[in-house]
Amino acid sequence: MYSYPILNVPNFNASHKQIGLFEEKQDTGVIPETSTPEREPMPKPPLLAALLLTVFSGAASGASYGDTSPIYAGGGAGRMQFNADCGGPRQCKGQDNGSGKLFAGFNFAPFSVWQGSELTSSLELVGYRGGKASLGQRGAASFGGAGLSYRISSRETDAVSVHARVGMTRLSGKFDGASSASTGVTGGVGMAYALDKHLSLTADYDLLRASFGALARTHVHLLTLGAAYKF
C-alpha cells in the first residue's frame, strides 16, 4: 500500500482576509467619518485691527443720524465779554464788536450710562478770535488763541443734543498796546439741532481764563451761534 503524502493546502478562507484579497465590501449605510482639519487661530494683529475698526466705525452712530463719519467741523460767531482784575477795587468790564471760533473734532463710540441714554465723547480742537473790547479808561483789549477740549454730548431726541466741554487753551492777548500770552482752563456748554444726518445748527457758551499783562485773572465769556458738519 502506498501512502500519499498529505499536501499542505493553504487555507484560502483565512488567508484572503489577511492579505485583503477577494474580500467583499458590505454596504453598511454608514458614511465613514472624515477627520476635520483643525483651524488655525486667527492672528492677533488682524483681530486687533478688526476690533479697532469696529470701535471707530461705531462712533458715527453716536450722532442723531447714522452712516456718517466720526469727524466733524464747524464754527460760530457772536459776542465776547471781558471781566478782568485791573488792580483797583472794581473790575474792568467790556464787550467786543464781534468774535468767533472754529472747531474740528473726532467722535468716539457712543455709550450708555443709564437705560435709554446715549452719550458720545469726543476730542475737539478749537480756535478763537476775539474782537476789540473797550475797557473805558483802561484802554482796549483783544485776544486770540487755540485749545484742546474733551467734549461729551447727550442725544435728547432724534434731532436735539446737548453737550459740555472742558480743556486747556493758549491765548494771546493785547491790552493797551502791550501783547502777552498765557495758558488757562476753558469750559463750556451748548446744544445742537440736526437739520439732516450731516448738518446741524449750534449754540455755544465758552468760558476762557487767561492773564494779559496788567489784566490779571481775566475771564472771557464767549457766546456764539453757528453750524457743524459731520463728514
C-alpha positions in Angstrom: 0.0 0.0 0.0 1.2 3.3 -0.9 0.9 6.2 1.4 0.3 9.5 -0.3 1.8 12.5 1.3 -0.6 14.9 2.7 -0.5 18.2 0.9 -0.4 21.3 2.9 -3.2 23.2 1.1 -3.3 26.8 2.2 -6.4 28.0 3.9 -7.7 30.5 1.4 -10.7 31.2 3.5 -8.4 32.7 6.1 -5.5 34.0 4.1 -7.6 36.1 1.7 -8.8 38.1 4.7 -5.4 38.6 5.9 -3.9 39.8 2.6 -7.0 41.7 1.6 -7.9 39.6 -1.5 -11.4 38.5 -2.5 -12.9 40.4 0.4 -16.4 41.5 -0.3 -17.3 45.0 0.7 -20.5 45.3 2.6 -22.7 48.4 2.4 -23.5 49.3 6.0 -25.2 52.6 5.1 -22.8 54.5 7.4 -20.7 57.2 5.9 -17.2 56.9 7.3 -16.1 59.8 9.4 -13.5 62.1 7.9 -11.2 64.0 10.1 -11.8 67.7 10.0 -8.6 69.7 9.8 -8.1 71.9 12.8 -8.4 75.6 12.0 -5.5 77.7 12.8 -6.2 80.5 15.4 -6.7 84.0 13.9 -3.6 86.0 14.0 -3.7 88.7 16.7 -2.8 91.7 14.6 -5.8 91.3 12.2 -8.1 90.6 15.2 -6.9 93.7 16.9 -7.3 95.7 13.7 -10.9 94.4 13.3 -11.7 95.4 16.9 -10.3 98.9 16.4 -12.2 99.3 13.1 -15.4 98.3 14.9 -14.9 100.8 17.7 -14.1 103.7 15.4 -16.7 102.9 12.8 -19.3 102.8 15.5 -18.5 106.4 16.5 -20.6 107.8 13.7 -23.7 106.1 15.0 -23.5 108.2 18.1 -24.8 111.1 16.0 -28.5 111.8 15.6 -28.3 110.1 12.3 -26.2 107.1 11.3 -23.9 106.4 8.4 -21.7 109.4 8.9 -18.0 109.8 9.6 -16.8 110.3 13.2 -15.1 113.5 12.1 -16.9 116.8 12.3 -16.1 120.5 11.9 -17.8 123.8 12.3 -17.7 127.4 13.5 -19.7 130.1 15.1 -19.8 133.9 15.5 -21.1 136.0 18.4 -20.1 138.4 21.1 -17.4 138.3 23.8 -17.3 140.0 27.2 -14.1 140.7 29.3 -14.1 140.6 33.1 -10.6 141.4 34.4 -8.9 142.4 37.6 -7.4 145.7 36.7 -5.7 146.2 40.1 -8.4 148.5 41.5 -11.4 147.9 43.7 -13.6 147.5 40.7 -13.2 145.0 37.8 -12.7 146.1 34.2 -15.5 145.0 32.0 -16.1 145.4 28.3 -17.7 143.9 25.2 -16.2 143.5 21.8 -17.6 144.3 18.4 -17.7 140.6 17.2 -15.9 137.3 18.0 -15.9 133.9 16.6 -14.4 130.4 16.8 -13.7 127.4 14.5 -13.6 123.8 15.7 -12.9 120.3 14.5 -13.4 117.1 16.4 -13.5 113.3 16.4 -16.4 111.3 17.9 -15.6 108.1 19.8 -18.0 105.2 20.1 -21.3 106.0 21.9 -22.0 104.5 25.3 -24.9 104.4 27.8 -24.8 105.3 31.5 -28.5 104.8 32.3 -31.3 103.0 30.5 -32.3 104.8 27.4 -29.3 107.2 27.4 -26.9 107.7 24.5 -23.7 109.6 25.2 -20.9 110.4 22.8 -17.4 111.7 23.8 -15.0 113.4 21.5 -11.8 115.3 21.4 -12.1 118.8 19.9 -9.6 121.4 18.6 -10.9 124.9 18.9 -9.5 128.2 17.5 -10.7 131.5 19.0 -10.6 135.0 17.6 -11.9 137.9 19.6 -12.7 141.4 18.6 -11.6 144.6 20.3 -13.2 145.3 23.6 -13.2 148.8 25.2 -12.4 148.8 28.9 -13.1 152.5 29.4 -10.1 154.5 30.8 -8.0 151.3 30.9 -7.9 151.1 27.1 -8.9 148.3 24.8 -8.2 144.6 24.8 -8.4 141.8 22.3 -7.4 138.1 22.2 -6.9 135.1 20.0 -5.8 131.5 20.6 -6.4 127.8 20.3 -7.1 124.9 22.7 -7.9 121.2 23.1 -11.1 120.1 24.8 -12.8 117.0 25.8 -16.5 117.1 24.9 -19.4 114.9 25.9 -22.8 115.1 24.3 -26.2 113.6 25.1 -28.8 112.9 22.5 -32.2 114.1 23.8 -34.2 113.4 20.7 -33.5 112.4 17.1 -32.6 116.0 16.3 -31.7 117.7 19.6 -28.5 117.1 21.6 -26.8 118.9 24.4 -23.1 119.0 25.2 -20.4 120.2 27.6 -16.7 120.6 27.2 -13.6 121.2 29.3 -10.0 121.7 28.3 -6.9 123.9 28.1 -6.4 126.9 25.9 -3.4 129.0 24.9 -4.5 132.6 24.4 -2.5 135.6 23.2 -3.9 139.0 24.2 -3.2 142.6 23.6 -4.1 145.2 26.2 -3.3 148.9 25.8 -0.8 148.2 23.1 1.2 145.5 25.0 1.0 141.9 24.0 1.3 138.8 26.2 0.2 135.1 26.2 -0.9 132.6 28.8 -2.4 129.2 29.2 -5.6 128.6 31.1 -8.6 126.3 31.7 -11.6 126.5 29.4 -15.1 125.1 29.7 -18.4 125.5 28.1 -21.9 124.2 27.3 -24.1 124.1 24.2 -26.7 122.5 22.1 -27.2 121.3 18.6 -30.2 120.8 16.3 -29.7 118.4 13.4 -31.2 119.5 10.1 -30.2 116.2 8.5 -27.6 113.5 9.0 -24.7 115.9 8.2 -25.6 119.5 9.1 -26.5 120.9 12.5 -27.2 124.3 13.9 -25.3 125.0 17.1 -25.4 127.4 20.1 -22.4 127.6 22.5 -21.2 129.4 25.6 -17.5 129.3 26.3 -15.7 130.5 29.4 -11.9 131.2 29.0 -9.4 132.1 31.7 -6.2 133.9 31.0 -3.9 136.8 32.0 -3.0 139.5 29.6 -0.2 141.7 31.1 -1.8 144.1 33.5 -5.1 142.2 33.2 -4.7 139.5 35.8 -7.3 136.8 36.2 -9.1 137.6 33.0 -12.4 135.8 32.3 -13.6 135.8 28.8 -17.3 135.0 28.2 -18.0 134.0 24.6 -21.5 133.3 23.2 -21.7 132.1 19.6 -24.3 130.8 17.1 -23.1 128.7 14.2 -23.2 125.3 12.4 -21.4 122.0 12.5 -21.0 119.4 9.7 -20.4 115.7 10.1 -18.4 114.2 7.2 
